[in-house]
Amino acid sequence: MASPFTVKDQNALHFVTFTVHQWADVFTRELYVDLLIDSINYCQRNKGLKVYAWVIMSNHCHFILSSDKTPLSDIIRDFKKFSAKAIYKAIQENLQESRKSWLLWLLRKDEKIWFWEAGYHGEEIYTEDFLKTKIKYIHHNPVRAKIVESEEEYLNSSCGEFYGLRKSKIRLEPI
């Protein structure tokens, strides 16, 4: 039976969540955040990925995405595979990573990298109200986690651009 949270309309906007295996707090290190952003930027330049809103938390991230070039589910598959390998390699090579042995152990299974949990909980966005609800949910995530008091303070999010405070680290499509 197909999951109710899969991409059916490959051209529609989707709210997606990517979770690090075992909810490990990998994205507390800016190096790993930058690699994740580089992977998204690559998909934008080369695969037709469109990003409308995003947030990267310590152990998961949320995006509103679409594509009119490559099937969105293919982009997500490739993004997860490439980013997993790149971040895992960075952990291996990071001499300052105090959690290196634990992370490398946690993020492997049967001699394979297991960086991301399976799936991405894709929800198609059908209405403008649902889109606004998901954007608010994304931007309010760091406040709910008590990382910041105001959503626009969080740097690893599209919120600053929405408020006109700073340019997003990921190019945003107009909504």
PESULLIN-V307277 format. One record per pair of residues at least 24 apart in sequence whose C-alpha atoms are under 8 Angstrom apart, sorted by the first residue. I is the first residue (numbers start at 1). J is the second residue. D is the distance in Angstrom with one decimal. If there is no record, write none. Layout:
I&J&D + I&J&D
This chain:
5&120&7.6 + 5&121&4.9 + 5&122&4.7 + 5&123&5.7 + 6&120&7.9 + 6&121&6.8 + 6&122&5.3 + 6&123&7.2 + 7&72&7.2 + 7&73&6.2 + 7&122&6.2 + 7&123&7.5 + 7&124&7.2 + 9&124&7.9 + 10&66&7.5 + 10&67&7.1 + 10&68&7.8 + 10&71&5.3 + 10&72&5.3 + 10&73&7.1 + 11&66&5.9 + 11&67&5.4 + 11&68&5.4 + 11&71&7.3 + 11&72&7.1 + 12&66&5.8 + 12&67&7.5 + 12&124&6.7 + 12&125&7.2 + 13&64&6.6 + 13&65&5.5 + 13&66&4.7 + 13&124&6.0 + 13&125&5.5 + 13&126&8.0 + 14&63&8.0 + 14&64&5.4 + 14&65&5.3 + 14&66&6.3 + 14&122&6.0 + 14&123&5.3 + 14&124&4.4 + 14&125&5.5 + 15&62&7.2 + 15&63&5.8 + 15&64&4.5 + 15&65&6.6 + 15&121&7.9 + 15&122&5.6 + 15&123&5.1 + 15&124&6.4 + 15&125&6.9 + 15&134&7.1 + 16&62&5.7 + 16&63&5.4 + 16&64&6.3 + 16&65&7.5 + 16&120&5.5 + 16&121&5.6 + 16&122&4.5 + 16&123&6.5 + 17&60&7.0 + 17&61&5.7 + 17&62&4.5 + 17&63&6.6 + 17&120&5.0 + 17&121&5.8 + 17&122&7.1 + 18&60&5.5 + 18&61&5.4 + 18&62&6.6 + 18&116&6.8 + 18&117&7.3 + 18&119&7.6 + 18&120&5.3 + 18&121&8.0 + 19&59&6.2 + 19&60&4.2 + 19&61&6.6 + 19&116&5.7 + 19&117&5.6 + 19&120&7.7 + 20&59&5.4 + 20&60&5.7 + 20&115&5.8 + 20&116&4.5 + 20&117&5.8 + 21&106&7.8 + 21&107&6.6 + 21&114&6.6 + 21&115&5.3 + 21&116&4.9 + 21&117&4.8 + 22&106&7.8 + 22&117&7.6 + 23&59&5.2 + 23&60&7.2 + 24&58&7.8 + 24&59&5.5 + 24&103&7.8 + 25&58&4.8 + 25&59&4.6 + 26&58&6.0 + 26&59&5.9 + 27&56&7.5 + 27&57&6.6 + 27&58&4.4 + 27&59&6.1 + 28&58&5.2 + 32&87&5.9 + 32&90&7.4 + 35&83&7.1 + 35&86&7.1 + 35&87&6.6 + 36&83&6.1 + 36&87&7.6 + 37&169&7.3 + 37&170&6.7 + 39&79&6.5 + 39&82&7.4 + 39&83&6.1 + 40&79&7.2 + 40&170&7.5 + 41&170&6.5 + 41&171&7.6 + 43&75&7.0 + 43&79&7.2 + 47&75&6.9 + 49&75&7.3 + 50&172&7.3 + 50&173&6.3 + 51&170&7.6 + 51&171&7.0 + 51&172&5.3 + 51&173&5.9 + 52&172&5.2 + 52&173&5.2 + 52&174&6.9 + 52&175&6.8 + 53&135&6.3 + 53&138&7.4 + 53&157&7.7 + 53&158&5.5 + 53&159&7.7 + 53&172&6.9 + 54&138&6.4 + 54&139&7.6 + 54&157&5.4 + 54&158&5.4 + 55&138&6.0 + 55&139&6.7 + 55&141&7.8 + 55&156&5.8 + 55&157&4.1 + 55&158&6.5 + 56&156&5.6 + 56&157&6.4 + 57&141&7.9 + 57&142&7.1 + 57&156&7.6 + 62&138&6.3 + 63&138&7.6 + 64&135&7.8 + 80&116&7.0 + 84&113&7.2 + 84&114&7.6 + 84&115&5.3 + 84&116&6.9 + 85&113&7.1 + 88&113&7.5 + 88&115&7.4
